[in-house]
C-alpha cells in the first residue's frame, strides 16, 4: 500500500509491503507492534526500537504522533485520498500561520515564546505534560506570535488555544 505523508513542510512517499517499507525510494525493515495501552506502539526500524504514541487528528488522515519525547502533526493519505483531494483542489494543509491548539488535555510546563516573537517551522513553542510525559509542541509554519493565551502551570483541555499566530 502506498501512502503520501506530510510532517511539517516535508513530504514522504511510503510504500508498505509487510515488514518491508520503502521511504522515498529507500527500503528498510520495520515492524509496528500494538501495546495494551490505546494508541501505544513499539516501532522497530532495523535494530532500533522506538516507543510511539499515535492519536487520530480532527481531520481525516491526520494524526498526532509522539516519539522520542517530541510530538508531530502528521497527515497520511493513501493514493485514492490524495487523488480525491487533488481533484477537489483541497490540499488539506494550512497555507499560512496556524494557531497552536492543545492536541490533548494537559498541564502547561513551559512557554518558549512570547508575543511578537517570529517562529520557524518545527521550532519548539510550548511544552505540556500529558499522560505523565512532557510533549514539546512545535510551529507548523513560519509565523509571528500574536498572543500567548495560556500561562505556565495552567491546565488546558483538548482543543484549547495556546498561541495565537499571525
Secondary structure, DSSP 8 states (H G I E B T S, - for coil): -EEEEEETTEEEEEEEETTEEEETTEEEEEEEEE-SSTTEEEEEETTEEEEEEEEE-SSTTEEEEEETTEEEEEEEEEHHHHHHHHHHT---S--S---EE-SSSEEEEEE---TT-EE-TT-EEEEEEETTEEEEEE-SS-EEEEEE---TT-EE-TT-EEEEE-
